[in-house]
Amino acid sequence: MYNKYGNKRTQYNGRWYASKKEAEHAATLDMQRLATDSSQKVVGVIPQYRIPLEIKGIKIGTYVADFLVSFADGHQEIQDVKGMRTTIYKLKKKIFEAQYGEKIIEY
């Protein structure tokens, strides 16, 4: 099944992903569980992680990140696998980064 952006839903490790590229990134994260460097070693992954977006205390939407990734050294990253950066994605990314003071890592 294809969507309007040409992505093909792909299954990896029993879970469906929105695109082949996203499923491949999930496989890469699984491989990073074997890393020896604690800053690169993945210890946890939450797919489709929902984050509320607010302005002045008023909820205006939700940003759904492809992955929340936790590393052995304690840091976390919001990771998104993008083929096309839509207007709404760009807006939500700006709001997220302004609200939380963190960057979204794009692949």
N, C-alpha and C positions, 0 to 999 in steps of 0.2 A: 504494500500500500504506500502510495506517495502522497505527500501533502503539497501545498501550493509552492513551497520553496524547493521541491525536488528531493527532500529527505526521504529515506526509506527506514521505517521502523525496523530495528534490529534487536534480536535477543542475544544476550550474553549472560552466562552463568545463571540462567533461570529468570532473568529480569528483562523487560522490554525497555529499550531506549528510543528516543525520538529520532535518532539518526545513526547511521553506521559510524560516523565520526565520534559520536558520544559513547557508543558501545566500545569502540577501540580505546577511548580515553579511560573508561572503566577498567579495561584489561591492563592498561599501563599503570593505573593506580594499584591494582592487585599485584603487579610485578614489583612496585616500589615497596611493598610490605617486606621484601627480601633485602632491602638496602641496609648497609652497615652504618652509614652516616646518619646520625639521629635527626639532622635537619632535613633529610630526604626520605627517611623511613616512615611510611604511612602506617598508622596504627588504627585509624578509623575513617570510614567514609559514610556519609549520609547523602543519598541521592535525593533530588527534588526537594531541597531544603527551603522551607518557606520563611520569609523574613518580612515583617510588617514595615511599611513605609509611612512615615508620619511627617507632617509639617506643623509646627507649633502645637503639638499634642493631638492633632487631628489625623486619624488614619485616612490616607488617601489611596492606599493600594497595598499590594503584596508583591514582593519580588521573589520569584522562584528560581533559586540557583540550581544549576545542574548537580553540583556536589559541594558539600561542606567536608573538607579534608583535614584530619588531625594528624600531626606528626609526632614522632617520638620525643622531640625536644620540647614539646608543649605548645608550639604555635599551630594555628589553624589558618586555612585559606578558603575563601569562597572561589570556586572555580566554575567557569562556564565555557562550554564548547560551542563556538559560533561559526556558522557558515555565512549567514547574512545578519548584519546588525541593523535591525529595524528601528524606526523612529521611536517606538514605545520602549524598546530595550535601551536605547541610548538615554532616554529620559529617566527611566527607572534606575539605570546605572548611576547617573549623576545624583539622583536623590539618595540612593543607598550610600554612595561614597561621601556625600555631604553629611548625612545623618550619622553614620557610624565611623567616619574617619578611617575607613579601610578601603583598599583597592580590590577590585574584582580581577582575578587572574583569568585571562582569556586564552583559549587554545583554538 
